[in-house]
């Protein structure tokens, strides 16, 4: 099952395909914020999560549970 960050990247990569700046305007965020989310460098704010949930069909819980890039790396190292 895809996590919230993966759903974001799939939306940006697939049809209809939208660049980060356009997507940012759609959800009230800057291109820089969208870039950080796409790289798992930061989580969206609650306000942005609410807008992302409408566009992507995600939930607040999905955003909170999905690991950021550093957490993900740490989990992979621990599991190995």
C-alpha positions in Angstrom: 0.0 0.0 0.0 1.3 3.4 -0.9 2.0 5.9 1.8 1.1 9.6 1.6 4.4 10.7 0.2 4.3 8.0 -2.5 0.8 9.1 -3.4 2.0 12.6 -3.8 4.9 11.6 -6.1 2.7 9.3 -8.1 0.3 12.2 -8.6 3.1 14.5 -9.7 4.6 11.9 -12.0 1.6 10.4 -13.7 -1.3 11.6 -15.8 -2.5 14.3 -15.7 1.0 15.2 -14.6 1.5 18.5 -12.9 4.7 20.3 -12.0 5.5 21.2 -8.4 4.7 24.9 -8.8 1.2 24.1 -10.3 0.5 21.6 -7.6 1.6 24.0 -4.9 -0.8 26.6 -6.2 -3.6 24.0 -6.1 -3.0 23.3 -2.4 -1.8 26.7 -1.3 1.9 25.9 -0.9 5.1 27.0 -2.6 7.0 25.0 -5.1 9.8 24.7 -2.4 7.4 23.2 0.1 6.1 20.7 -2.5 9.7 19.7 -3.3 10.5 19.1 0.4 7.4 16.9 0.7 8.3 15.0 -2.5 11.7 14.3 -1.1 10.3 13.4 2.4 12.4 16.2 3.8 9.5 17.6 5.8 5.8 17.0 6.5 3.0 19.3 5.4 1.4 21.5 8.0 -2.1 20.6 9.2 -3.6 23.2 6.9 -1.7 21.8 3.9 -2.6 18.3 4.9 -6.3 19.1 4.8 -5.9 20.4 1.2 -3.6 17.5 0.2 -6.2 15.0 1.6 -8.8 16.4 -0.7 -6.6 16.3 -3.8 -4.8 13.0 -3.2 -7.4 11.1 -1.2 -5.0 10.8 1.8 -5.7 11.1 5.5 -4.0 13.0 8.3 -3.0 9.6 9.8 -1.2 8.6 6.6 0.9 11.7 6.6 1.9 11.3 10.3 2.7 7.6 9.9 4.7 7.9 6.7 8.4 8.2 7.6 10.5 11.1 6.5 13.7 10.3 4.5 16.0 10.2 7.6 13.5 8.1 9.6 13.2 5.7 6.6 17.0 5.3 6.3 17.3 4.7 10.0 14.6 2.0 9.9 16.3 0.3 6.9 19.6 0.2 8.7 18.0 -1.2 11.9 16.1 -3.9 9.9 19.3 -5.0 8.1 
